[in-house]
Amino acid sequence: PATYLVTTAVHDGRSHQCYDYHKQAYTFRVSQGMTQELDGLVVLPAQWQGTNLV
């Protein structure tokens, strides 16, 4: 089991200007399952919305 920190950012694809940045602002915890897996996939449900930022 482990807890992870998530950093998110919104950047312009051409100029790489940063519009929003959240450094280690979110966490999620991975719990041990029934088997001894060595790797896996985590899907974090999210909703995104935006307006014309340029």
N, C-alpha and C positions, 0 to 999 in steps of 0.2 A: 504493500500500500504506500501511496505517496500523494503529496499535494503539490500541484503545479501552479505557477503564476503565468498569466497571459498578458501580453502587451499587444495593443492594437493601434493602428494608425490608418489615416486616409490621406493618400498622396495623389497629386496630379500625375497622370501617366506620362506626360511630356516633359514638364519642368521639374518634376519631383518635389514641388512645393507641398509642404505638410499643412493640411487643413485641420486635422484633429489627431491627438496623440494621447494614449492612456498607457503609461508605463507600469507594468506589473499591477494593474488595477483590478484584475479579476482572478479568481482562483477556481480550480476544480480539483476534486480528489478522486484518485483511482483506487478502488478497493480490490483486494485479492479475490479471485474467482474460485471456482471449484477445482480447476486444474492448474498445473504449473506452466502457464503460457510464457514463452520467451519474448513475444512481441504481440502487438495488437493494433487496433484502430479505435480512435476515439472520435465520435461525432458530437459536436457541441451545437445544440439547437440555437439558432440565432435569427433575428429579424433585422434587416438593414433597410434603411430608407434615406433618401437624400434629395436635395434640390440642386439646381444648376449652381455650382460653386464658383464658376469662372465668370 
